[in-house]
Amino acid sequence: MAKGKTTAFFCKECGFESAKWLGQCPACKEWNTFVEEPSGKREPAAKRGISGKGDGIAGNQFQNAKPSRLSDIHLDEQDRMKTGYEELDRVLGGGVVKGSLVLVGGDPGIGKSTLLLQVCRNLAADSRKVLYISGEESLKQIKLRANRIGEVKGDLLFLCETSLELIEHAIEEEKPDVVIIDSIQTMFREEISSAPGSVSQVRESTNILMQIAKGAGIAIFIVGHVTKEGVVAGPRVLEHMVDTVLYFEGDRSASYRIIRGVKNRFGSTNEIGVFEMVESGLSEVKNPSEYMLSGRPEDASGAVVACSMEGTRPMLLEVQALVTPTAFGMPRRTAAGTDYNRVNLLMAVLEKRCHYDLSHFDAYVNITGGLRMNEPALDLAIIMAIVSSMKDKAVDPKTIIFGEVGLAGEVRAVSMVQQRVNEAKKLGFNTCVMPEISLGKMGKVEGMRLIGATNVREAIMRVMG
């Protein structure tokens, strides 16, 4: 083998490097994750044209190597840039932080490139210099998509390139405020002989972009493709290196998209933003609770409104259940939008604690709107929907229900009760069924009738009569 063309084994999950193949990774303990790829040592800074005097983008790293006291570090509002979308700003923690590295993942065709192009348009209109680098589309393709989202004004530049060396040079020459990399799987360094998208290429490319972002104070968005398991393709270390990880979710056949923050060093995690795909691009949905309840049937059995917390935002949604006699020896259980095993557990609680015979009934549970919710506060609403469908008796459409249910049938407390009740009142609900222990944390809410329940049997009796 030629000199400098040695190979090594890399773990696809954590990026651990080994000289030989291993069945189990010593770092992350995952099995059969090692792949063989060419390995090359990175050139020293001096050979790459980087001086220790702080010249250029990478040279700033030598200036920043001096330690600082916490009292010498100042924060101001200029450290964040507004994207022009309140939904996205909320997920990011208040806006784009200068010098941050943001990973945006999602299925093909979900709208990642469209959303980032709209964000670039808003930032450029706000007197920000933006550089959009695409490794997948030509300039003409980007122009066609830009014409669809509307007029683009300001200092917005486009570049079609996949070589990290040329991209580094372009960023150093233009000195933009924000850079978009679409996508990280197409970027490569010439020093590494493996193909673009491989473990070593993705890891090295992300490391270079991170140094540029931190050294020059440039906010960089990188787009990542996802695998069939729904995670970003490439080594798992990619998500550890970046500051923020956003996932774009939704069905391509549906009009609504959800952007979810699963990691954020500058704000809370599990925040979501809701967007609607329209002819001119993506439009934000500022009141997702109203959208989730639109078209709700009146006086239909098996339909219950619950409230789930996504980060700091309360969201009202409809839980539907359909219970019918089974035609087979083994009843069928189906859950859409929530955990299947959790539904089975709650049905077992109904059978044991409330003596409902569900062994001869098929049960189907659905969370409307295409969202997936796994918060324990939905337990009581799921149980109420099942009982309502089984008895064929509708729950009052102006009633909202939430609470966690334990195996003993008890209704346990949930967090942020006040925010949930306020959101329900804002949308016209007048009755709230919640855990009894949570009533002590609540003050009197004008126009809302608060009902506490200590166990499932008591909650069913107070709601169904």
Buried (B, 14 or more C-beta within 10 A) or exposed (E): EEEEEEBBBBBBBBBBBBEEEBEEBEBBEBEEBBBEBBBBEEEEBEEEBBEEEBEBBBBBBBEEEEEEEEEEEEEEEEBBBBBBBEBBBBBBBBBBBBBBBBBBBBBEEBBBBBBBBBBBBBBBBBEBBBBBBBBBBEEEEBEEBBEEBEEBEBBBBBBBBBBBBEBBBBBBEBEBBBBBBBBBBBBBBEBBBBEBBBBBBBBBBBBBBBBBBBBBBBBBBBBBBBEEEEBBBBBBBBBEBBBBBBBBBBEEEEEBBBBBBBBBEBBEBBBBBBBBBEEEBBBBBEEBBEBBBEEEEEEEBBBBBBBBBBBEBBBBBBBBBBBEEBEEEEBEBEBEBBBEEBBEEBBEBBEEBBEBEBEEBBBBBBBBBBBEBEBBBBBBBBBBBBBBBBBEEBBBBBBBBBBBBBEEBBBBBBEBBEBBBEBBBEBEBEBBBBBBBBBEEBEEBEEBEBBBBBBBBBBBEEBEE
